[in-house]
Amino acid sequence: MKTREELLNEMNKFRRTLTSGQSKVLKSGLHQILSAPTEEQLKCDYCHAPFLDLSGKTEDEFDQFDPDGAYCGLDKDSMITYGSPGDGFDGQDRNTKINYCPMCGRKLGDERNAQKS
């Protein structure tokens, strides 16, 4: 899938040649542009593997025995997982389904926009 920037560049090439009869084509193209991910979103390490914690750490960088080792991050199922080994819940994770990546703003759960290049 092309990025938003690539599609906008293509639309700019044809902008001066459009007639009123081509408005449906323009509408369709604009919808495609607005729903396409940006280059930044395709490269986001928070909503794509390695699914960094929102602090920027990988899962391997956390000390599970550190009582102050709070964590918060996304997984491949658009769930944000958060907790702390010392939070009084015996280190149990809490999960919440979210619709957009809090770091890049990409709509989550749309697999055609989820591919990392």
Buried (B, 14 or more C-beta within 10 A) or exposed (E): BEBBEEBBEEBEEEEEEEEEEEEEEBEEBEEBBEBBBBEBBBEBBBBBEEBBBBEEEEEEEBEEEEEEBBBBBBEEEBBBBBBBBBEEEEBEEEEEEBEEBBBBEBBBEEEEBBEEE
